Amino acid sequence: MTGLWILLLLILISALPVIASAIWFRRCKTPVSLPWFLYSLLGGGLALLIAGLLQSFFPPLNTPTMRTVLFKLFIQIALTEETGRLLILLLLCALHPRLTRPAPLQPEIPDLRSTDQRSVDRFDQGPQAVGAITGLLTGLGFAVIETAAYSAIDTSLSIALVRTLTAALIHGACGSRVGIAAFTLKTAPARSLRRFASAVAIHGMYNFMVVNPGLPAFFPILLAFAALLSTIQTIRTGQSAAS
């Protein structure tokens, strides 16, 4: 298999969570329209451009000590990428009332299904839930483009494969936290700041696990899935996931 086909395969794998999200949102009737779905994915690409611009202001690290490596992973990469996402999500939050229309009122019809079944397909449409979904999609859009870039220049197939399998999950999970922070900034600024800080911390830990040769690949995969499960729970319940 040539390098081009490997690159296309890695991009396809990284895009699978986007497809799965579209199916899940449609099946469970989340408060996300198709245009808003596409706006959010596009926002991920714009966030990547902003993050790249911010990272260009950092000088190259010529002496790879533990301190400089941690600075690069947590500040130069994680903080700038989450900041880029935050700026885009704040813009989406401001545009949300104009780009989305409220759903038409439906007559009250008794729902005779069980409570468990109703909890599966009924989502909170408050700012926290909408922010979590929007942030998730923005993170997924970010991850697909970033995976393509990393896979094209990274000579380590093992690292590229781990990134492909987990980058979308971790970016989606962190993006969801930043989305909640952006959409609830006015009503709960202190909680929004903690949510943003947790996204940076999770992202930085993931970066450290991926590049650390002393840690098995299972660690970043476990972190990515744990963060994603927390995000799914947040979206389903409309309540804060554990920080």
GIUR-V6004 format. One record per helix or strand of 2 or more residues. SS is the DSSP state (A for helix, B for strand). FROM is the first residue (numbers start at 1). LEN is the number of residues. If there is no record, write none. Layout:
# GIUR-V6004
ss & from & len
SS & FROM & LEN
SS & FROM & LEN
This chain:
# GIUR-V6004
ss & from & len
A & 3 & 26
A & 34 & 22
A & 66 & 34
A & 115 & 6
A & 127 & 27
A & 157 & 27
A & 189 & 23
A & 218 & 20
